[in-house]
Amino acid sequence: MEQKVIITTDIRQSLADAVAQVQHDRLFVLTDATTHRLCLPIVADLPCLRDARHIVIGCGDAEKTLQTLSDVWAQLSDGGGTRHSLMVNIGGGMLTDLGGFAASTFKRGIPYINLPTTLLAMVDASVGGKTGINFNGLKNEIGVFSTAESVLLDTAFLRTLDRQNLLSGYAEMLKHGLISNDTTHLNELLTLEPCVTDNTDFCIALSPLVATSVGVKQRIVEQDPHEHGLRKALNLGHTIGHAIESLALQSGRPMLHGYAVAFGLVCELYLSCVKCGFPTSTMRQTVRYVREHYGAPTFTCDDYPALFDLMTHDKKNTAGSINFTLLANVGELRLNQTATRDEIYESLDFLREG
């Protein structure tokens, strides 16, 4: 099913229209503690939500678990949910991933609508039909491909975010800029200065860039919905990034997804230069941007074996080889690339030491 992505400046009307287009007997609204407080009030008094049953979960990636998923299933069941019910997910990437998975598996699947409230969710998590949870210490280990009935994007929600969460989503936009054939878009991304205190101007500047970024992902997903080929382009920065994120989670110091992706981009652009001839000047421009705005990771060389082991569990691997998406130039993809342990360790050295 083709996913409808609606970029709107009137989220109330757009949500009312989206709900009306899906016949349903019961409506469930899933939020986390933060979006229940900050975002739900924007739409809570809509007539279409008057009789909705509300499910509230905890915040953060540590909640993206089988236990939380089970709690959501239980509340759907206890609330009288049927295979003809509808769920609206209002939140960031963790919530849209988990909510989409819960909806896709309850009663063998009920329709759902995503209303992403973070930049990361707008440009990445809520678009493309990937749903899931973390399991056994690994990111997104369990999940299904399942397309939302519609995804409603209103950048006004971004004004509720702090700088770190804006930067988390921006890393995925940098990735989209690198894999697109639009060097102008990449240059716009690499010259936009994130907010320091008031993020209003930054959010205004983001609006057209978000639309372009979402368009990059949509075009790729439409050509390869189940990641048999081209969609692997979206994994740039993620093989190493997911390992960094998983290690942080295991260490009890969770890291925002986009920060891990930003660090992964540094490593995988280094590998792209070494193995595929990616232009050093573009790599260094991107690396400077990441170092200036995302800082440096806290792991040490003693953590390299654990990071390598985590990479061996990546879902993209084949026949025991760690697979990477690398680039020969902006938009020139090199899928299914491999690297030796030494090369991977060198990329981690480059990330940590420059």
Solvent accessible surface area in square Angstrom, and as a share of the most:
residue,aa,sasa,rsa
1,M,147,0.66
2,E,135,0.60
3,Q,23,0.10
4,K,99,0.42
5,V,29,0.17
6,I,68,0.34
7,I,91,0.46
8,T,16,0.09
9,T,139,0.81
10,D,75,0.39
11,I,10,0.05
12,R,89,0.33
13,Q,99,0.44
14,S,16,0.10
15,L,0,0.00
16,A,27,0.21
17,D,63,0.32
18,A,5,0.04
19,V,4,0.02
20,A,83,0.64
21,Q,120,0.53
22,V,19,0.11
23,Q,176,0.78
24,H,65,0.29
25,D,73,0.38
26,R,81,0.29
27,L,10,0.05
28,F,1,0.01
29,V,0,0.00
30,L,0,0.00
31,T,0,0.00
32,D,13,0.07
33,A,56,0.43
34,T,54,0.31
35,T,9,0.05
36,H,71,0.32
37,R,159,0.58
38,L,68,0.34
39,C,4,0.02
40,L,11,0.05
41,P,80,0.50
42,I,71,0.36
43,V,1,0.00
44,A,45,0.35
45,D,102,0.53
46,L,12,0.06
47,P,88,0.56
48,C,41,0.24
49,L,4,0.02
50,R,175,0.64
51,D,119,0.62
52,A,15,0.11
53,R,94,0.34
54,H,82,0.37
55,I,3,0.02
56,V,65,0.37
57,I,14,0.07
58,G,28,0.27
59,C,61,0.37
60,G,41,0.40
61,D,33,0.17
62,A,63,0.49
63,E,58,0.26
64,K,5,0.02
65,T,48,0.28
66,L,91,0.45
67,Q,116,0.51
68,T,10,0.06
69,L,1,0.01
70,S,47,0.30
71,D,63,0.33
72,V,0,0.00
73,W,78,0.28
74,A,49,0.38
75,Q,74,0.33
76,L,0,0.00
77,S,66,0.43
78,D,126,0.65
79,G,18,0.18
80,G,28,0.27
81,G,7,0.07
82,T,42,0.24
83,R,160,0.58
84,H,117,0.52
85,S,0,0.00
86,L,0,0.00
87,M,0,0.00
88,V,0,0.00
89,N,0,0.00
90,I,1,0.00
91,G,0,0.00
92,G,12,0.11
93,G,9,0.09
94,M,25,0.11
95,L,1,0.01
96,T,3,0.02
97,D,17,0.09
98,L,0,0.00
99,G,0,0.00
100,G,0,0.00
101,F,14,0.06
102,A,0,0.00
103,A,0,0.00
104,S,20,0.13
105,T,49,0.29
106,F,18,0.07
107,K,103,0.44
108,R,230,0.84
109,G,29,0.28
110,I,8,0.04
111,P,34,0.22
112,Y,7,0.03
113,I,0,0.00
114,N,5,0.03
115,L,0,0.00
116,P,0,0.00
117,T,3,0.02
118,T,24,0.14
119,L,0,0.00
120,L,25,0.13
121,A,0,0.00
122,M,0,0.00
123,V,0,0.00
124,D,21,0.11
125,A,20,0.15
126,S,3,0.02
127,V,4,0.02
128,G,8,0.08
129,G,7,0.07
130,K,87,0.37
131,T,14,0.08
132,G,1,0.01
133,I,1,0.00
134,N,14,0.07
135,F,89,0.37
136,N,125,0.64
137,G,32,0.30
138,L,21,0.11
139,K,16,0.07
140,N,40,0.21
141,E,59,0.26
142,I,72,0.37
143,G,41,0.39
144,V,61,0.35
145,F,85,0.35
146,S,27,0.17
147,T,43,0.25
148,A,0,0.00
149,E,50,0.22
150,S,4,0.03
151,V,0,0.00
152,L,0,0.00
153,L,0,0.00
154,D,9,0.05
155,T,25,0.15
156,A,56,0.43
157,F,4,0.02
158,L,0,0.00
159,R,129,0.47
160,T,56,0.32
161,L,25,0.12
162,D,76,0.39
163,R,60,0.22
164,Q,85,0.38
165,N,47,0.24
166,L,1,0.00
167,L,0,0.00
168,S,3,0.02
169,G,0,0.00
170,Y,0,0.00
171,A,0,0.00
172,E,0,0.00
173,M,0,0.00
174,L,0,0.00
175,K,1,0.00
176,H,0,0.00
177,G,0,0.00
178,L,0,0.00
179,I,9,0.05
180,S,11,0.07
181,N,133,0.68
182,D,60,0.31
183,T,75,0.44
184,T,87,0.51
185,H,4,0.02
186,L,4,0.02
187,N,71,0.37
188,E,83,0.37
189,L,0,0.00
190,L,13,0.06
191,T,94,0.55
192,L,36,0.18
193,E,104,0.46
194,P,9,0.06
195,C,12,0.07
196,V,122,0.70
197,T,126,0.73
198,D,104,0.54
199,N,16,0.08
200,T,47,0.27
201,D,111,0.58
202,F,9,0.04
203,C,4,0.02
204,I,96,0.49
205,A,40,0.31
206,L,0,0.00
207,S,43,0.28
208,P,87,0.55
209,L,17,0.08
210,V,1,0.01
211,A,41,0.32
212,T,54,0.31
213,S,0,0.00
214,V,2,0.01
215,G,14,0.13
216,V,7,0.04
217,K,13,0.05
218,Q,46,0.21
219,R,137,0.50
220,I,16,0.08
221,V,19,0.11
222,E,103,0.46
223,Q,128,0.57
224,D,11,0.06
225,P,66,0.42
226,H,97,0.43
227,E,35,0.16
228,H,155,0.69
229,G,24,0.23
230,L,61,0.30
231,R,2,0.01
232,K,34,0.14
233,A,0,0.00
234,L,14,0.07
235,N,14,0.07
236,L,0,0.00
237,G,0,0.00
238,H,14,0.06
239,T,2,0.01
240,I,0,0.00
241,G,0,0.00
242,H,35,0.16
243,A,5,0.04
244,I,3,0.02
245,E,5,0.02
246,S,3,0.02
247,L,22,0.11
248,A,10,0.08
249,L,44,0.22
250,Q,103,0.46
251,S,50,0.32
252,G,59,0.56
253,R,148,0.54
254,P,83,0.52
255,M,43,0.19
256,L,69,0.34
257,H,27,0.12
258,G,0,0.00
259,Y,34,0.13
260,A,0,0.00
261,V,0,0.00
262,A,0,0.00
263,F,5,0.02
264,G,0,0.00
265,L,0,0.00
266,V,1,0.00
267,C,0,0.00
268,E,0,0.00
269,L,0,0.00
270,Y,43,0.17
271,L,0,0.00
272,S,0,0.00
273,C,26,0.16
274,V,83,0.48
275,K,76,0.32
276,C,28,0.17
277,G,57,0.55
278,F,4,0.02
279,P,41,0.26
280,T,75,0.43
281,S,84,0.54
282,T,25,0.15
283,M,7,0.03
284,R,111,0.41
285,Q,57,0.25
286,T,1,0.00
287,V,2,0.01
288,R,153,0.56
289,Y,11,0.04
290,V,1,0.00
291,R,82,0.30
292,E,121,0.54
293,H,15,0.07
294,Y,12,0.04
295,G,36,0.35
296,A,71,0.55
297,P,16,0.10
298,T,110,0.64
299,F,15,0.06
300,T,63,0.37
301,C,72,0.43
302,D,121,0.63
303,D,42,0.22
304,Y,9,0.04
305,P,75,0.47
306,A,44,0.34
307,L,0,0.00
308,F,29,0.12
309,D,77,0.40
310,L,18,0.09
311,M,1,0.01
312,T,60,0.35
313,H,95,0.42
314,D,23,0.12
315,K,131,0.56
316,K,25,0.11
317,N,31,0.16
318,T,80,0.46
319,A,114,0.89
320,G,79,0.76
321,S,45,0.29
322,I,13,0.06
323,N,9,0.05
324,F,3,0.01
325,T,2,0.01
326,L,0,0.00
327,L,0,0.00
328,A,16,0.12
329,N,57,0.29
330,V,17,0.10
331,G,14,0.13
332,E,81,0.36
333,L,40,0.20
334,R,101,0.37
335,L,47,0.23
336,N,81,0.42
337,Q,49,0.22
338,T,66,0.38
339,A,17,0.13
340,T,81,0.47
341,R,120,0.44
342,D,98,0.51
343,E,38,0.17
344,I,0,0.00
345,Y,47,0.18
346,E,80,0.36
347,S,0,0.00
348,L,0,0.00
349,D,53,0.28
350,F,19,0.08
351,L,7,0.03
352,R,76,0.28
353,E,126,0.56
354,G,56,0.53
